[in-house]
């Protein structure tokens, strides 16, 4: 370990005279220092000589909505440097060792001077990293192309971050002045959120970011390999491991379970004549229930049915081996759970990765809004706002967020309109302050026991963006207890972005829906790498309705295009959230959501069907998927760009129409030529062909 050099720092004098005002408050300002000598090595130790000349930000204040600024109890020292190509941030986060937590956060926020868009980068004390920000803001998608490292010292932890400027879009940042903020979340008791510039209790408020100057002369060009190294493969080119799936997350009244083994190209190449797929089912004591042996060839997928009618309620282990010439090519196991039937069952179709509500596929359009009882939090909103959202917004599902108080009555009121609910028990932060992890566990179990029989319950929401209120071992215990308390509804958490192979704090095994934000089709493709082999639904989270991430409401076309693009790429639904920021609803947008909900309900059988390979678009901005429902083919397309696009849509042989194709929702027609449709798409237009 390198020695930790303590050095005098160039403390920034806050430039109050040059600062921007926001809501009557003067914002802190700083001018960044250039790198002197060699750039820092990103290893989590602030011991390089260049840090001695860095600008230091040492005045962090408590994050709070009202009252005078109060200096943070737990000190943070942050340091800023840059050269022409990289932005360097270092920090010391002080706290006693006995209260240190690996889930503490250090966060970097960047916005342009006009607040057109913003970026968010975060690092846990454990070294885990992530990013999000305004919708679609990262030019290279969800890949993390910046670096960070952390280290633990006697009375603090250190973080070093290097963000190459090519990860930013130069369109709005080619200016000497940026808006900027640094934030810290201390997640162990005593909890404390602190910031360089106080944004009022919620970090994602670009209008209240501080002012950072000295940012002129940046080289935004990527290195030669950046544009190729981060390209996502086309769906048909993704390389997955061999995997085994049951068709349901659990079973009740089904008479058979379908089992599917999918093998990759490497395994297929090793399959010889007389190869066998061996499957056994064992009860909880290890006793044999059934055995099967299926001859295999060189196909990529094999299926068989397991009878369930005579199988008693219980949990079983399904073991699978693919054997060729005495060699086991792949080995898997899956848990099969059979439960007594209940009036409200929400299962996961592992093959389509969609939700099944009482046996019917369901693609939810979810709105997560912050309520205080039946009133929306913040601003001049009506007292019956919950009823207004449930009846008029067009969304099919409502996420009741745990940061705001509500009761079982609100759950039932939403159900009167036919709206499904996703519940996160209120009062979690307070419970954690009073009794730690055990108190949080009790609060979840109480709410679970109270509402698990509600007919409109869709799922449980267990954690928000890494805020587990527990370490990962405790969180896994909480997940298991909740699953035992209510095995009939999925449990999930959301992530700010997505980390391949991990998801986020808590890992991949403590969430039954992989939910990431904030992004479009690239986000879903990133989630799919982990979700497809596990048969887990993918859900995209986006900010609407006036929260700080999107200071304006999305247009109806933007909303529609975003939902279609994520569903085309395999999402199980769409989730949007916001506190309304005191703004009234937008009738035109809610009308668009109502129309969108009708369309998605109509297309749900198509999204539940298996994708037919071979259809493609000549234009990378026009995305599509081809499905078959009964004898009808459905081609779902969307233009993901804000410009008109010309595209030739090519259909695979064997499914090409003989005459015209019909556009489903506009009732128009087009005539393909030699299996192709040459057409034009308006900006953000969605179009569905059927024949």
C-alpha positions as CSV (number, residue, x, y, z in Angstrom):
1,X,0.0,0.0,0.0
2,X,1.3,3.4,-0.9
3,X,1.7,5.9,2.0
4,X,-1.2,8.3,2.5
5,X,0.3,11.8,2.1
6,X,-1.4,14.5,4.0
7,X,-0.6,17.8,2.4
8,X,-1.7,21.4,2.5
9,X,-4.4,22.0,-0.1
10,X,-5.5,25.0,-2.1
11,X,-8.8,25.5,-0.5
12,X,-11.3,27.2,-2.8
13,X,-12.7,30.5,-1.8
14,X,-16.3,30.3,-2.6
15,X,-17.0,32.9,-5.3
16,X,-20.3,34.2,-3.9
17,X,-20.1,37.4,-5.9
18,X,-20.0,35.4,-9.2
19,X,-22.4,32.7,-8.1
20,X,-25.8,32.1,-9.6
21,X,-28.9,32.6,-7.5
22,X,-31.5,29.8,-7.1
23,X,-34.7,30.4,-5.2
24,X,-33.1,33.2,-3.2
25,X,-30.0,31.2,-2.3
26,X,-26.5,31.9,-3.6
27,X,-24.9,28.8,-5.1
28,X,-21.3,27.9,-4.3
29,X,-18.8,28.3,-7.1
30,X,-15.3,27.1,-7.7
31,X,-12.7,27.2,-10.5
32,X,-11.0,23.9,-11.4
33,X,-7.3,23.5,-11.3
34,X,-5.2,21.9,-14.1
35,X,-3.2,18.8,-13.5
36,X,0.3,19.7,-12.5
37,X,2.8,17.1,-13.7
38,X,1.7,13.5,-14.0
39,X,-2.0,12.6,-13.8
40,X,-3.1,10.7,-10.7
41,X,-3.2,6.9,-10.7
42,X,-6.7,5.7,-9.9
43,X,-6.1,3.4,-7.1
44,X,-8.1,4.9,-4.2
45,X,-5.2,6.6,-2.6
46,X,-4.8,10.4,-2.8
47,X,-1.0,10.3,-2.6
48,X,0.1,11.6,-6.0
49,X,1.8,15.1,-6.0
50,X,-0.8,16.5,-8.4
51,X,-3.5,16.4,-5.7
52,X,-1.5,19.0,-3.7
53,X,-2.5,21.7,-6.2
54,X,-6.1,20.5,-6.6
55,X,-9.0,22.8,-5.8
56,X,-10.4,21.6,-2.5
57,X,-14.2,21.7,-1.7
58,X,-14.5,21.3,2.1
59,X,-17.7,23.0,3.0
60,X,-20.4,20.3,2.8
61,X,-23.8,21.1,4.2
62,X,-26.7,18.9,5.4
63,X,-29.1,18.1,2.6
64,X,-32.4,19.6,3.8
65,X,-35.5,21.2,2.3
66,X,-35.9,24.2,4.6
67,X,-34.0,26.3,7.1
68,X,-30.5,27.8,7.2
69,X,-27.6,25.7,5.8
70,X,-26.1,23.5,8.5
71,X,-22.5,22.2,8.2
72,X,-22.3,18.4,7.8
73,X,-21.4,16.5,11.0
74,X,-19.3,14.0,9.1
75,X,-16.6,15.9,7.2
76,X,-15.9,15.5,3.5
77,X,-12.9,16.9,1.6
78,X,-13.1,16.8,-2.1
79,X,-10.5,17.7,-4.7
80,X,-10.9,18.6,-8.4
81,X,-8.4,18.4,-11.3
82,X,-8.6,18.2,-15.1
83,X,-6.5,18.0,-18.2
84,X,-7.7,18.3,-21.7
85,X,-9.2,14.8,-21.8
86,X,-10.1,13.7,-18.2
87,X,-11.9,15.1,-15.2
88,X,-10.4,13.9,-11.9
89,X,-12.2,13.9,-8.6
90,X,-10.8,12.8,-5.3
91,X,-12.4,12.8,-1.8
92,X,-11.9,11.9,1.8
93,X,-15.1,10.9,3.5
94,X,-14.6,10.9,7.3
95,X,-16.5,8.7,9.7
96,X,-15.7,6.5,12.7
97,X,-14.6,3.0,11.8
98,X,-17.3,1.5,14.1
99,X,-20.0,3.1,12.0
100,X,-18.4,2.6,8.5
101,X,-20.5,0.9,5.8
102,X,-19.5,-0.4,2.5
103,X,-22.8,0.9,1.0
104,X,-21.9,4.6,1.7
105,X,-22.2,6.7,-1.5
106,X,-20.1,9.4,-3.0
107,X,-21.8,11.1,-6.0
108,X,-20.8,13.4,-8.8
109,X,-23.3,15.5,-10.7
110,X,-22.6,17.5,-13.9
111,X,-25.0,19.7,-15.9
112,X,-24.6,22.2,-18.7
113,X,-25.0,25.9,-18.0
114,X,-28.5,26.1,-19.5
115,X,-29.6,23.0,-17.5
116,X,-30.6,21.2,-20.7
117,X,-29.5,17.8,-19.3
118,X,-27.4,16.3,-16.5
119,X,-25.1,13.4,-15.6
120,X,-24.9,11.4,-12.4
121,X,-21.9,9.2,-11.4
122,X,-21.8,7.3,-8.1
123,X,-19.3,5.2,-6.2
124,X,-19.9,3.0,-3.1
125,X,-17.3,2.8,-0.4
126,X,-16.9,-0.8,-1.5
127,X,-15.8,0.4,-5.0
128,X,-19.0,-0.4,-6.9
129,X,-19.9,2.2,-9.5
130,X,-22.8,3.3,-11.6
131,X,-24.2,6.1,-13.6
132,X,-27.5,7.6,-14.8
133,X,-28.9,11.1,-15.6
134,X,-31.2,12.6,-18.1
135,X,-32.8,10.2,-20.5
136,X,-30.4,8.8,-23.2
137,X,-27.7,11.3,-22.1
138,X,-24.7,9.0,-22.4
139,X,-23.5,8.9,-26.1
140,X,-22.1,5.3,-25.6
141,X,-25.1,3.9,-23.8
142,X,-25.0,2.2,-20.4
143,X,-21.4,1.1,-20.5
144,X,-19.2,2.5,-17.7
145,X,-16.3,4.1,-19.5
146,X,-14.9,5.9,-16.5
147,X,-12.9,4.6,-13.5
148,X,-13.0,4.8,-9.8
149,X,-11.3,3.1,-6.8
150,X,-11.6,3.4,-3.0
151,X,-9.6,2.6,0.0
152,X,-10.3,2.4,3.8
153,X,-8.2,4.4,6.2
154,X,-8.3,4.6,10.0
155,X,-10.9,7.4,10.3
156,X,-12.2,7.8,6.7
157,X,-12.5,6.2,3.3
158,X,-11.0,7.7,0.1
159,X,-12.2,7.7,-3.4
160,X,-10.5,8.6,-6.7
161,X,-12.5,9.1,-9.9
162,X,-11.4,9.7,-13.5
163,X,-14.1,10.6,-16.0
164,X,-12.9,11.0,-19.6
165,X,-14.6,13.9,-21.3
166,X,-15.7,11.8,-24.2
167,X,-18.4,10.2,-22.1
168,X,-20.2,13.6,-22.1
169,X,-22.1,15.0,-25.1
170,X,-20.3,18.1,-26.2
171,X,-23.4,19.7,-27.7
172,X,-24.3,21.6,-24.4
173,X,-21.0,21.4,-22.5
174,X,-18.7,23.4,-24.8
175,X,-18.5,26.3,-22.3
176,X,-16.1,27.5,-19.6
177,X,-18.9,27.2,-17.0
178,X,-20.6,24.0,-16.0
179,X,-23.1,23.3,-13.2
180,X,-21.7,20.8,-10.7
181,X,-22.3,19.1,-7.4
182,X,-20.8,16.6,-5.1
183,X,-23.0,14.6,-2.7
184,X,-22.4,12.0,0.0
185,X,-24.8,9.5,1.6
186,X,-23.7,8.0,4.9
187,X,-25.9,4.9,5.0
188,X,-24.9,3.6,8.5
189,X,-26.4,5.0,11.7
190,X,-26.3,7.9,12.3
191,X,-27.5,8.5,8.8
192,X,-26.5,11.8,7.0
193,X,-26.8,13.1,3.5
194,X,-24.5,16.0,2.7
195,X,-23.7,18.1,-0.4
196,X,-21.4,20.8,-1.6
197,X,-24.4,22.7,-3.0
198,X,-27.7,22.1,-1.1
199,X,-30.4,21.0,-3.5
200,X,-33.1,20.8,-0.9
201,X,-33.2,17.2,0.3
202,X,-33.2,15.6,-3.1
203,X,-29.9,15.4,-5.0
204,X,-31.2,15.3,-8.6
205,X,-32.0,19.1,-8.9
206,X,-29.7,20.6,-11.6
207,X,-31.1,24.1,-11.0
208,X,-29.5,24.0,-7.5
209,X,-26.1,22.6,-8.5
210,X,-23.1,24.8,-7.8
211,X,-21.0,26.6,-10.4
212,X,-17.7,25.1,-11.8
213,X,-15.6,27.3,-14.1
214,X,-12.4,26.6,-16.0
215,X,-13.9,24.0,-18.2
216,X,-13.0,25.5,-21.6
217,X,-10.7,23.8,-24.0
218,X,-11.9,20.2,-23.5
219,X,-11.2,17.5,-26.0
220,X,-14.4,15.5,-26.3
221,X,-13.1,13.1,-28.9
222,X,-13.1,9.4,-27.9
223,X,-10.0,7.2,-28.3
224,X,-10.1,5.1,-31.5
225,X,-11.4,2.0,-29.9
226,X,-14.1,3.6,-27.8
227,X,-16.8,3.6,-30.5
228,X,-16.3,-0.1,-31.2
229,X,-15.6,-1.5,-27.8
230,X,-19.0,-0.3,-26.4
231,X,-21.2,-1.4,-29.2
232,X,-23.9,-3.7,-28.0
233,X,-24.5,-6.9,-30.1
234,X,-27.7,-7.3,-32.0
235,X,-30.2,-9.6,-30.2
236,X,-29.4,-12.5,-32.4
237,X,-25.7,-12.1,-31.8
238,X,-25.7,-12.1,-28.0
239,X,-23.7,-14.9,-26.5
240,X,-25.3,-16.5,-23.5
241,X,-24.2,-19.4,-21.5
242,X,-26.1,-22.7,-21.5
243,X,-29.2,-22.3,-19.3
244,X,-32.2,-24.2,-18.0
245,X,-35.6,-22.6,-17.3
246,X,-39.0,-23.7,-16.0
247,X,-41.8,-21.8,-17.7
248,X,-43.2,-20.4,-14.4
249,X,-41.8,-18.9,-11.3
250,X,-44.2,-21.1,-9.3
251,X,-47.2,-23.4,-10.1
252,X,-50.7,-23.8,-8.6
253,X,-53.4,-25.2,-10.8
254,X,-51.3,-26.0,-13.9
255,X,-51.3,-29.6,-15.0
256,X,-47.8,-29.6,-16.5
257,X,-44.6,-27.6,-16.1
258,X,-42.5,-27.0,-19.3
259,X,-38.8,-27.3,-19.0
260,X,-36.4,-25.8,-21.5
261,X,-32.7,-26.3,-22.0
262,X,-30.9,-23.8,-24.2
263,X,-27.3,-24.4,-25.3
264,X,-24.8,-22.1,-26.9
265,X,-22.8,-22.7,-30.1
266,X,-19.8,-24.2,-28.2
267,X,-21.9,-26.8,-26.5
268,X,-23.8,-27.6,-29.7
269,X,-20.5,-28.3,-31.5
270,X,-19.7,-31.0,-28.9
271,X,-23.0,-32.9,-29.2
272,X,-22.4,-36.3,-30.9
273,X,-24.8,-39.1,-32.0
274,X,-26.8,-40.8,-29.2
275,X,-26.4,-37.8,-26.9
276,X,-29.0,-37.7,-24.1
277,X,-30.7,-34.9,-22.0
278,X,-31.3,-36.4,-18.5
279,X,-33.8,-34.8,-16.2
280,X,-34.7,-35.8,-12.6
281,X,-37.1,-34.4,-10.1
282,X,-36.4,-34.7,-6.4
283,X,-38.5,-33.9,-3.3
284,X,-37.2,-31.8,-0.4
285,X,-35.7,-35.0,1.2
286,X,-33.8,-35.9,-1.9
287,X,-36.2,-38.7,-2.9
288,X,-36.8,-39.3,-6.6
289,X,-40.1,-38.1,-8.0
290,X,-39.5,-38.7,-11.7
291,X,-36.7,-39.3,-14.2
292,X,-36.6,-38.7,-18.0
293,X,-34.0,-39.2,-20.7
294,X,-34.5,-37.4,-24.0
295,X,-32.4,-38.0,-27.1
296,X,-30.9,-34.8,-28.5
297,X,-29.3,-33.8,-31.8
298,X,-27.5,-30.6,-32.6
299,X,-30.3,-28.2,-31.9
300,X,-29.9,-25.1,-29.7
301,X,-33.0,-25.8,-27.6
302,X,-34.8,-28.8,-26.0
303,X,-38.0,-29.0,-24.1
304,X,-40.0,-31.5,-22.2
305,X,-43.1,-31.5,-19.9
306,X,-43.2,-32.5,-16.3
307,X,-46.7,-33.6,-15.0
308,X,-48.0,-31.7,-12.0
309,X,-51.5,-33.0,-11.4
310,X,-50.5,-35.7,-9.0
311,X,-47.6,-33.7,-7.5
312,X,-48.3,-32.6,-3.9
313,X,-47.8,-29.0,-2.8
314,X,-44.1,-28.4,-2.0
315,X,-40.7,-27.4,-3.3
316,X,-38.8,-29.7,-5.6
317,X,-35.4,-29.8,-7.2
318,X,-35.1,-30.3,-11.0
319,X,-31.7,-31.6,-12.1
320,X,-30.5,-31.6,-15.7
321,X,-27.5,-33.1,-17.5
322,X,-26.6,-33.1,-21.1
323,X,-24.5,-36.1,-21.8
324,X,-22.6,-37.0,-25.0
325,X,-20.2,-40.0,-25.3
326,X,-20.1,-40.3,-21.5
327,X,-19.1,-36.6,-21.1
328,X,-21.4,-34.2,-19.2
329,X,-21.5,-31.1,-21.5
330,X,-23.6,-29.0,-19.1
331,X,-25.3,-29.4,-15.8
332,X,-28.0,-27.3,-14.2
333,X,-30.7,-27.3,-11.6
334,X,-33.9,-25.3,-11.0
335,X,-36.3,-25.0,-8.1
336,X,-39.9,-26.1,-8.8
337,X,-42.4,-24.7,-6.4
338,X,-46.1,-25.8,-6.2
339,X,-48.4,-23.8,-4.1
340,X,-52.1,-24.0,-3.2
341,X,-54.2,-21.8,-5.6
342,X,-55.0,-18.3,-4.4
343,X,-57.5,-15.6,-5.7
344,X,-54.7,-13.3,-6.7
345,X,-51.6,-14.9,-8.3
346,X,-48.8,-13.0,-10.0
347,X,-46.4,-15.3,-11.6
348,X,-43.4,-14.8,-14.0
349,X,-43.5,-16.5,-17.4
350,X,-39.8,-17.4,-17.5
351,X,-39.9,-18.0,-21.3
352,X,-41.4,-14.6,-22.4
353,X,-40.2,-12.9,-19.2
354,X,-43.6,-11.2,-18.8
355,X,-45.8,-11.1,-15.7
356,X,-48.8,-13.4,-15.5
357,X,-51.7,-12.0,-13.5
358,X,-54.2,-14.8,-12.7
359,X,-53.1,-16.7,-15.8
360,X,-53.1,-13.8,-18.2
361,X,-50.0,-12.0,-19.5
362,X,-49.8,-8.4,-18.3
363,X,-47.5,-5.6,-19.5
364,X,-47.7,-2.9,-16.8
365,X,-47.5,0.8,-17.4
366,X,-46.4,1.9,-14.0
367,X,-46.4,5.4,-12.5
368,X,-44.5,5.9,-9.2
369,X,-45.6,9.1,-7.5
370,X,-44.9,10.4,-4.1
371,X,-48.0,10.7,-1.9
372,X,-48.7,12.1,1.5
373,X,-51.9,10.1,2.1
374,X,-54.1,10.8,-0.9
375,X,-52.4,14.1,-1.7
376,X,-49.4,14.3,-4.0
377,X,-46.3,15.5,-2.2
378,X,-45.1,19.0,-2.9
379,X,-46.7,21.9,-4.7
380,X,-50.3,23.0,-5.2
381,X,-52.0,19.6,-5.9
382,X,-55.6,18.5,-5.2
383,X,-56.4,16.6,-2.0
384,X,-57.8,13.7,-4.0
385,X,-54.7,13.5,-6.3
386,X,-54.4,9.7,-5.8
387,X,-57.9,9.2,-7.3
388,X,-57.1,11.7,-10.1
389,X,-54.0,9.7,-11.1
390,X,-55.8,6.4,-10.8
391,X,-58.8,7.4,-12.9
392,X,-57.3,9.9,-15.4
393,X,-53.6,9.2,-16.0
394,X,-54.1,6.1,-18.2
395,X,-51.5,4.1,-16.3
396,X,-52.4,0.5,-15.4
397,X,-50.3,0.3,-12.2
398,X,-49.4,2.6,-9.4
399,X,-46.2,2.3,-7.3
400,X,-46.8,3.5,-3.8
401,X,-43.3,4.8,-2.7
402,X,-42.2,4.0,0.8
403,X,-40.8,7.5,1.4
404,X,-44.4,8.8,1.7
405,X,-47.0,7.8,4.2
406,X,-50.1,5.9,3.0
407,X,-52.4,3.2,4.3
408,X,-54.2,0.1,3.1
409,X,-57.1,2.4,2.2
410,X,-55.0,4.0,-0.6
411,X,-54.3,0.5,-1.9
412,X,-58.0,-0.3,-2.0
413,X,-59.0,3.0,-3.5
414,X,-56.6,2.5,-6.4
415,X,-58.1,-1.0,-6.8
416,X,-61.6,0.5,-7.3
417,X,-60.4,1.9,-10.6
418,X,-58.9,-1.4,-11.7
419,X,-55.4,-0.1,-11.1
420,X,-52.7,-2.6,-9.9
421,X,-50.4,-1.5,-7.0
422,X,-46.8,-2.0,-6.2
423,X,-46.1,-1.5,-2.5
424,X,-43.1,-0.3,-0.7
425,X,-43.9,-0.1,3.0
426,X,-43.8,3.5,4.4
427,X,-41.6,4.5,7.3
428,X,-38.6,2.4,6.4
429,X,-36.0,5.1,7.1
430,X,-37.6,5.9,10.4
431,X,-37.7,2.2,11.3
432,X,-34.0,1.9,10.5
433,X,-33.1,4.9,12.7
434,X,-35.1,3.4,15.6
435,X,-34.2,-0.3,15.4
436,X,-31.8,-1.0,12.5
437,X,-32.2,-3.9,10.1
438,X,-34.5,-5.9,12.4
439,X,-37.0,-3.0,12.7
440,X,-37.0,-2.7,8.9
441,X,-37.7,-6.4,8.5
442,X,-40.6,-6.2,10.9
443,X,-42.1,-3.2,9.0
444,X,-41.9,-5.1,5.7
445,X,-43.5,-8.2,7.2
446,X,-46.3,-6.2,8.8
447,X,-47.2,-4.5,5.5
448,X,-46.9,-7.8,3.7
449,X,-49.3,-9.6,6.1
450,X,-51.7,-6.6,5.9
451,X,-51.9,-6.3,2.1
452,X,-50.9,-9.6,0.5
453,X,-54.5,-10.6,-0.1
454,X,-55.5,-7.4,-1.8
455,X,-56.9,-8.3,-5.2
456,X,-55.0,-5.5,-7.0
457,X,-51.5,-6.2,-5.5
458,X,-49.0,-6.6,-8.3
459,X,-45.6,-6.7,-6.6
460,X,-43.5,-5.7,-3.6
461,X,-40.8,-3.0,-4.0
462,X,-38.0,-3.7,-1.5
463,X,-35.2,-1.2,-2.1
464,X,-34.5,2.0,-4.0
465,X,-31.2,2.6,-5.9
466,X,-28.9,0.8,-3.5
467,X,-30.6,2.0,-0.3
468,X,-30.9,-1.4,1.4
469,X,-31.0,-0.3,5.0
470,X,-28.9,-3.4,5.6
471,X,-25.7,-5.1,4.5
472,X,-26.0,-7.6,1.7
473,X,-26.3,-10.6,4.0
474,X,-29.1,-9.0,6.0
475,X,-30.8,-7.9,2.8
476,X,-30.7,-11.5,1.5
477,X,-32.3,-12.6,4.8
478,X,-35.1,-9.9,4.4
479,X,-35.8,-11.1,0.9
480,X,-36.1,-14.7,2.0
481,X,-38.4,-13.8,4.9
482,X,-40.7,-11.7,2.6
483,X,-40.8,-14.4,0.0
484,X,-41.8,-16.9,2.7
485,X,-44.5,-14.5,3.9
486,X,-45.9,-13.9,0.4
487,X,-44.7,-16.4,-2.2
488,X,-47.5,-15.3,-4.6
489,X,-46.2,-11.9,-5.7
490,X,-42.8,-10.9,-7.1
491,X,-40.3,-8.8,-5.0
492,X,-38.0,-6.4,-6.7
493,X,-35.8,-3.3,-6.3
494,X,-34.6,-0.7,-8.8
495,X,-31.1,0.3,-9.7
496,X,-29.7,3.6,-10.9
497,X,-28.3,2.2,-14.1
498,X,-27.3,-1.4,-14.3
499,X,-24.0,-3.3,-13.5
500,X,-23.5,-6.4,-15.6
501,X,-23.2,-9.5,-13.5
502,X,-24.3,-7.8,-10.3
503,X,-27.2,-5.4,-11.0
504,X,-26.5,-3.3,-8.0
505,X,-26.2,-3.5,-4.2
506,X,-28.0,-6.7,-3.1
507,X,-26.9,-8.7,-6.2
508,X,-28.9,-10.6,-8.8
509,X,-30.6,-13.1,-6.4
510,X,-32.5,-10.7,-4.2
511,X,-34.8,-9.3,-6.9
512,X,-37.3,-11.1,-9.1
513,X,-37.5,-8.3,-11.7
514,X,-34.3,-6.6,-13.0
515,X,-35.2,-2.9,-12.9
516,X,-32.7,-0.2,-14.1
517,X,-32.8,3.5,-14.8
518,X,-32.6,5.8,-16.6
519,X,-32.4,4.8,-20.2
520,X,-34.1,3.3,-23.2
521,X,-33.3,0.3,-25.4
522,X,-29.6,0.2,-24.6
523,X,-30.5,-0.1,-20.9
524,X,-32.7,-3.1,-21.6
525,X,-30.1,-4.8,-23.7
526,X,-27.6,-4.3,-20.9
527,X,-30.1,-5.9,-18.4
528,X,-30.9,-8.7,-20.8
529,X,-27.3,-10.0,-20.5
530,X,-28.2,-11.1,-17.0
531,X,-31.9,-11.5,-17.3
532,X,-32.3,-13.8,-20.3
533,X,-30.4,-16.8,-19.0
534,X,-32.3,-16.5,-15.7
535,X,-35.7,-16.0,-17.2
536,X,-36.1,-12.7,-15.2
537,X,-38.3,-9.8,-16.5
538,X,-36.5,-6.6,-17.4
539,X,-38.1,-3.2,-16.4
540,X,-36.9,0.3,-17.4
541,X,-37.4,3.2,-15.1
542,X,-37.7,6.8,-16.5
543,X,-38.5,10.2,-15.0
544,X,-41.7,12.0,-16.1
545,X,-44.1,14.6,-14.9
546,X,-41.8,17.4,-13.9
547,X,-39.2,16.0,-11.4
548,X,-35.8,17.6,-11.7
549,X,-34.4,14.9,-14.0
550,X,-36.8,16.1,-16.7
551,X,-37.6,19.7,-16.1
552,X,-40.2,19.6,-18.8
553,X,-42.9,17.0,-19.4
554,X,-42.1,14.5,-22.3
555,X,-44.2,15.0,-25.4
556,X,-46.7,12.3,-26.3
557,X,-44.4,11.1,-29.1
558,X,-41.4,10.9,-26.8
559,X,-43.4,8.9,-24.2
560,X,-44.8,6.6,-26.9
561,X,-41.4,6.0,-28.6
562,X,-39.7,5.2,-25.3
563,X,-42.2,2.6,-24.3
564,X,-42.2,0.9,-27.7
565,X,-38.4,0.8,-27.9
566,X,-38.0,-0.9,-24.5
567,X,-40.7,-3.4,-25.2
568,X,-39.3,-4.3,-28.6
569,X,-36.0,-5.0,-26.9
570,X,-37.5,-7.3,-24.3
571,X,-38.8,-5.2,-21.3
572,X,-41.7,-6.6,-19.4
573,X,-43.2,-3.1,-18.9
574,X,-42.4,0.5,-18.3
575,X,-42.1,2.5,-15.1
576,X,-42.1,6.3,-14.8
577,X,-41.9,8.4,-11.7
578,X,-42.1,11.9,-10.4
579,X,-43.3,14.2,-7.6
580,X,-45.1,16.5,-10.1
581,X,-43.0,19.3,-8.6
582,X,-46.2,21.2,-7.8
583,X,-47.3,21.1,-11.5
584,X,-50.7,20.1,-12.6
585,X,-51.2,17.0,-14.8
586,X,-50.7,17.4,-18.5
587,X,-54.0,16.4,-20.2
588,X,-52.4,15.8,-23.6
589,X,-49.7,13.5,-22.1
590,X,-52.3,11.6,-20.0
591,X,-54.4,11.2,-23.1
592,X,-51.4,9.8,-24.9
593,X,-50.8,7.3,-22.0
594,X,-54.4,6.2,-22.2
595,X,-54.0,5.5,-25.9
596,X,-50.7,3.9,-25.3
597,X,-52.2,1.6,-22.7
598,X,-54.9,0.5,-25.1
599,X,-52.2,-0.3,-27.8
600,X,-50.0,-2.2,-25.3
601,X,-53.0,-4.2,-24.0
602,X,-53.8,-5.1,-27.7
603,X,-50.2,-6.1,-28.4
604,X,-49.6,-8.1,-25.2
605,X,-50.3,-11.5,-26.9
606,X,-47.6,-10.5,-29.4
607,X,-45.0,-9.5,-26.8
608,X,-45.8,-12.8,-25.0
609,X,-45.1,-14.8,-28.2
610,X,-41.6,-15.9,-29.1
611,X,-39.7,-13.5,-31.4
612,X,-39.2,-14.7,-35.0
613,X,-35.6,-14.2,-36.1
614,X,-34.6,-12.8,-39.4
615,X,-36.5,-9.6,-39.6
616,X,-34.3,-6.5,-39.8
617,X,-34.3,-2.8,-40.6
618,X,-31.8,-1.1,-43.0
619,X,-31.8,2.0,-40.7
620,X,-30.3,1.6,-37.2
621,X,-32.7,4.2,-35.9
622,X,-35.7,2.1,-36.8
623,X,-36.0,-0.9,-34.4
624,X,-38.4,-3.8,-34.8
625,X,-39.5,-7.2,-33.6
626,X,-41.5,-9.8,-35.5
627,X,-44.0,-12.1,-33.6
628,X,-46.8,-14.5,-34.5
629,X,-50.1,-14.7,-32.7
630,X,-52.1,-17.7,-33.9
631,X,-52.1,-17.3,-37.7
632,X,-51.4,-13.6,-37.6
633,X,-47.9,-12.1,-38.0
634,X,-47.2,-8.8,-36.1
635,X,-44.3,-6.5,-37.0
636,X,-43.8,-3.9,-34.3
637,X,-41.5,-0.9,-35.3
638,X,-40.4,2.3,-33.8
639,X,-38.2,5.2,-34.8
640,X,-36.0,6.0,-31.8
641,X,-34.7,9.2,-33.3
642,X,-36.2,12.7,-33.3
643,X,-35.8,13.0,-37.1
644,X,-37.6,11.5,-40.1
645,X,-36.0,8.2,-41.1
646,X,-36.2,6.2,-44.4
647,X,-36.0,2.4,-43.8
648,X,-36.3,-0.8,-45.7
649,X,-37.8,-3.5,-43.5
650,X,-36.8,-7.0,-44.6
651,X,-38.9,-10.0,-43.6
652,X,-37.6,-13.6,-43.4
653,X,-38.6,-16.2,-45.9
654,X,-41.6,-18.3,-45.0
655,X,-43.5,-15.4,-43.3
656,X,-43.5,-12.9,-46.1
657,X,-47.1,-11.6,-47.0
658,X,-48.6,-12.4,-50.3
659,X,-50.5,-9.2,-50.6
660,X,-50.7,-6.0,-48.6
661,X,-49.9,-5.5,-45.0
662,X,-52.1,-3.5,-42.7
663,X,-51.0,-0.9,-40.2
664,X,-52.9,-1.9,-37.0
665,X,-53.8,1.3,-35.3
666,X,-54.0,3.7,-38.3
667,X,-55.9,1.2,-40.5
668,X,-53.7,1.9,-43.5
669,X,-52.0,-0.5,-45.9
670,X,-48.7,-1.0,-47.6
671,X,-47.6,-3.4,-50.2
672,X,-44.3,-5.2,-49.7
673,X,-42.0,-6.0,-52.7
674,X,-39.9,-9.2,-52.6
675,X,-40.4,-9.5,-48.9
676,X,-39.4,-5.9,-48.1
677,X,-41.3,-2.8,-47.1
678,X,-39.6,0.5,-48.1
679,X,-41.1,3.2,-46.0
680,X,-40.6,6.4,-44.1
681,X,-41.0,7.0,-40.4
682,X,-41.9,10.4,-38.8
683,X,-39.8,11.5,-35.8
684,X,-40.3,9.0,-32.9
685,X,-43.1,7.3,-34.8
686,X,-44.3,3.8,-33.8
687,X,-45.9,1.6,-36.4
688,X,-47.4,-1.9,-36.2
689,X,-47.9,-4.1,-39.3
690,X,-50.2,-7.2,-39.3
691,X,-50.9,-9.8,-42.0
